[in-house]
């Protein structure tokens, strides 16, 4: 009986030591991921003609920008960058795709952009904008004869404000902005729309 008691005591001690040595689960301190949304079309859905270059009355290479909003902004955000690009295009036989809209130095107090952001290199809130050719939103414009193109909207939350001004060429400006955000991204979200011109 005494041996059984000693064996039982040793077993309990071994179990206690084993559990004590197990690493405790880390406390969950992960903030919810950023989220980018629009009521203009569903994520992964078709972008309405209204927001494209094919819209009635749209200027060549123009269109009306959709309203966008973002949430779950990381603590410490100092500015935002919005990047819209057609990932199905290869410009100049390179990895460069087609830039449709780049807006940077969006103030950290904003969590949305309204529909129909006006053209112009600098907006009223101090942010800058550019597409591949002009300082404005460039709506989707994929040819009717081809497949649907994927237009990706990305929002970046940064821990800094960028010291980048628009250049005369959109792709060069994008290179400068994307280079400047390296090491400063606190959070990111994306939203995808599909489009090709109607037949």
C-alpha positions in Angstrom: 0.0 0.0 0.0 2.8 2.3 0.9 4.5 1.6 -2.5 1.3 2.3 -4.3 1.0 5.7 -2.5 4.6 6.6 -3.4 4.1 5.6 -7.0 0.9 7.7 -7.2 2.7 10.7 -5.6 5.6 10.4 -8.1 3.1 10.2 -11.0 1.3 13.3 -9.9 4.6 15.2 -9.4 5.7 14.2 -12.9 2.5 15.4 -14.5 2.6 18.7 -12.6 6.2 19.3 -13.7 5.4 18.5 -17.3 2.5 20.9 -17.4 4.5 23.6 -15.6 7.1 23.3 -18.4 4.6 23.8 -21.2 4.8 27.3 -22.7 1.7 29.2 -22.0 -0.4 30.3 -24.9 0.4 33.9 -25.9 -2.1 36.5 -25.0 -4.2 37.5 -28.1 -3.1 41.0 -28.9 -3.8 40.8 -32.6 -6.0 43.7 -33.8 -8.6 43.0 -36.4 -7.3 43.3 -40.0 -8.0 46.4 -42.0 -11.0 46.2 -44.3 -11.7 48.1 -47.5 -15.3 48.2 -48.8 -17.6 49.9 -51.3 -21.3 49.8 -51.8 -20.8 50.3 -55.6 -20.2 46.6 -56.3 -19.5 43.4 -54.4 -16.0 42.3 -53.7 -15.0 40.2 -56.7 -18.1 41.4 -58.6 -18.6 43.4 -61.8 -17.8 47.1 -61.7 -20.8 49.1 -63.0 -20.4 51.1 -66.2 -20.9 54.3 -64.2 -17.4 53.9 -62.7 -15.7 53.1 -66.0 -14.3 54.9 -69.0 -17.3 53.5 -71.0 -19.8 55.5 -68.9 -22.0 57.9 -71.0 -20.4 61.3 -71.0 -17.1 60.1 -69.5 -14.0 61.9 -70.8 -11.5 59.7 -72.6 -9.6 57.8 -69.9 -11.9 59.2 -67.3 -14.9 57.9 -65.3 -16.4 58.5 -61.9 -14.6 57.1 -58.9 -16.6 54.9 -56.5 -17.1 55.8 -52.9 -14.6 53.7 -50.8 -14.4 53.3 -47.0 -12.0 51.5 -44.7 -12.1 50.3 -41.1 -9.9 48.7 -38.4 -7.3 51.4 -38.8 -4.1 50.5 -37.0 -3.0 52.6 -34.0 -0.3 55.1 -35.0 -1.5 55.6 -38.6 -0.2 58.9 -40.0 -1.5 58.7 -43.6 -3.1 56.3 -46.1 -2.2 55.4 -49.7 -4.9 54.1 -52.1 -3.7 52.1 -55.1 -6.0 50.9 -57.9 -4.4 48.9 -60.7 -5.4 46.5 -63.5 -3.3 43.4 -62.8 -4.1 41.8 -66.1 -2.1 44.3 -68.1 1.6 44.1 -68.8 3.0 47.5 -69.8 6.0 47.6 -72.1 6.5 43.8 -71.8 7.4 44.2 -68.2 6.1 43.3 -64.7 4.5 46.8 -64.6 0.7 46.7 -64.7 -1.7 49.5 -65.5 -2.1 52.2 -62.9 -5.6 53.5 -62.7 -5.5 55.5 -59.5 -3.0 56.4 -56.8 -3.9 58.6 -53.9 -1.3 59.3 -51.2 -1.0 61.3 -48.0 -4.7 60.8 -47.3 -5.0 62.3 -43.8 -5.2 59.8 -40.9 -8.5 61.3 -39.8 -10.2 60.1 -42.9 -11.7 56.6 -43.3 -13.4 57.1 -46.7 -13.3 58.8 -50.0 -16.6 60.0 -51.6 -17.9 59.1 -55.0 -16.6 61.3 -57.8 -13.3 62.6 -56.4 -12.4 65.6 -58.7 -9.4 65.6 -60.9 -6.3 67.6 -59.9 -2.9 66.7 -58.7 -3.6 67.9 -55.1 -7.0 67.4 -53.4 -8.6 69.7 -50.9 -7.5 67.5 -48.0 -3.8 67.8 -49.0 -3.4 64.4 -50.6 -2.1 63.8 -54.1 -3.5 61.7 -56.9 -2.3 60.3 -60.2 -3.1 57.6 -62.8 -0.8 56.3 -65.5 -1.3 59.6 -67.5 -3.1 62.3 -65.6 -3.8 63.5 -62.0 -7.2 61.9 -61.7 -9.2 58.6 -61.4 -9.0 56.5 -64.5 -11.9 54.1 -64.7 -11.7 50.5 -65.9 -11.5 50.3 -69.7 -10.7 46.7 -70.7 -11.6 45.8 -74.3 -15.0 44.1 -75.0 -13.2 41.6 -77.2 -11.1 40.2 -74.4 -11.7 38.6 -70.9 -12.8 40.4 -67.8 -9.9 42.3 -66.2 -9.2 42.3 -62.4 -9.0 45.8 -60.9 -7.5 45.7 -57.5 -8.1 48.5 -55.0 -5.6 48.5 -52.1 -5.5 50.7 -49.0 -2.3 51.0 -47.0 -2.1 52.5 -43.5 1.3 54.1 -42.9 3.2 55.3 -39.9 4.4 58.4 -41.8 3.4 61.0 -44.3 5.2 60.7 -47.6 7.6 63.3 -49.0 6.7 62.5 -52.6 5.2 64.8 -55.2 3.6 63.8 -58.5 5.9 63.6 -61.5 4.9 64.0 -65.1 4.5 60.3 -65.6 2.2 58.1 -63.5 4.2 54.9 -63.5 7.3 56.8 -62.3 5.3 58.4 -59.5 4.0 55.0 -58.4 7.5 53.7 -58.2 8.5 56.6 -56.0 5.4 56.2 -53.7 5.7 52.4 -53.4 9.4 52.7 -52.6 8.7 55.4 -50.0 6.2 53.2 -48.1 8.6 50.4 -47.6 9.1 49.8 -43.9 6.2 52.1 -43.0 3.1 49.9 -43.7 1.1 49.3 -40.5 -1.9 47.6 -42.3 -3.3 46.8 -45.7 -6.6 45.8 -47.2 -7.8 45.0 -50.8 -11.0 44.9 -52.8 -11.4 43.5 -56.3 -13.7 44.5 -59.2 -14.1 42.9 -62.6 -14.7 44.8 -65.9 -14.7 44.7 -69.7 -16.5 47.1 -72.0 -19.9 46.1 -73.1 -20.3 44.7 -76.6 
